[in-house]
Amino acid sequence: MKQKIQELSAKIYNDVVGYRHHIHANPELSFKEFQTSLFIKEKLTKWGIEFTDMANTGVVGLIKGKIPSDNIIALRADMDALPIHEANDKPYRSKNQGVMHACGHDVHSSSLLGTAYILNQLKDEFAGTIKLVFQPAEEVLPGGASIMIKEGVLENPKPQAIVGQHVMPLIETGKVGFRSGIYMASTDELYVTVHGKGGHGAQPHQNIDPVLITAHIIVALQQIVSRNADPRLPSVLSFGKVNANGATNIIPNEVKLEGTFRTLNEDWRNEAHKLMKKMAEGIAESMGGSCEFTIMRGYPFLINEEKLTDNARTFAEDYLGKENVIDLDIWMAAEDFAYYSQVTDACFYRLGTGNAEKGTTYSVHTPNFDIDEDALKTSTGLMAYIALKQLGN
């Protein structure tokens, strides 16, 4: 079976590169992946793979092995791009100004298409059923995963597990990484409006300065992490946007502040929400102003079920060689794959795409992000192998 998968992976490789180029050149933002969805459905139709639409632009394919079995596994890829202007000068660069596949979702979708081809070619030889989950809107709240779950992606038939992969330029091409247990953080968006009384900068005694109040709030809120969080529990509180709209001599009436809070424990997450809100409002009031502190609750933390992940790691070592499978550390970024991990056994692993000589070590979410496409030789066959081995083949 492994040899057949490797042969089929090599056979479909050039096509998968082409799929990736097409999707990369035609990126679409979250919940607007209409052409990407159509492209995926065209390929599934060509191969005779049945599918259904879900979450507006999502696609869920189904491949049933001819050997009777009740075992079912889901494989997931996300499809959406980011509002970033691409800086790469490649033939397949983005044709949509200001939109770019800067997080590798083009890789995930094209890889899963390649995996679908392989599995469909082998359906007479394996037992079990495989769900192909092409998911929209990983990049924005509430996350396409949460919508697909509500619409029944994990039902009818109900998979016992779901597996996903994600590019990582920090890992060398040809290698993959795994971590059992809690792996990625929850994420919440913070929107704060500080109200004061604006006026001339030369007459601060006549004003209530919301800029100064905001500065105190930003500094004080760091105590939530440094003095309230258990030091053994990773937590991140960062503010990336401050908008005062005053001038050198104008104190504005209000300041808007935006940030993110991330952690790996739901109880602490809930407590931190209360502490942040109370502290910010208290500081503003004590300085004569007021504060509106809004928390948009985002994705939960992602947990890789230990038995499934240990199995997947073993299968990866068998398929790629033990030297090409590495351990991952906790990652404080967030992923809406976490929603799946909260309701079923899940494994989310990393696909190495980094190659310094080819210039593919730029971080995701940057204008220069790209991949070493040799990684596509790994991505398709490995996922197919993990799926069939997990199904008991």
Buried (B, 14 or more C-beta within 10 A) or exposed (E): EBEBBBEBBEEBBEBBBEBBBBBBBBBBBBBBBEBBBEBBBEBBEEBEBEBEEBBBBBBBBBBBBEBEBEBBBBBBBBBBBBEBEBBBEEEBBBEBEEBBBBBBBBBBBBBBBBBBBBBBBBBEEBBBBBBBBBBBBBBBBBBBBBBBBEBEBBEEEEBBBBBBBBBBBBBBBBBBBBBBEBBBBBBBBBBBBBBBBBBEBEEEEEBBBBBBBBBBBBEBBEEBBEEBBEEEEBBBBEBEEBEBEBEEEEBBBBBBBBBBBBBBBEEBBEBBBEBBBEBBBEBBEEBEBBBBBEBEBBBBBBBBBEEBBBBBBBBBBBBBEEEBBBEBEEBBEBBBBBBBBBEBBBBBBBBBBBBEEBEBBBEBBBEEBBBBBBBBBBBBBBBBBBBBBBBEB
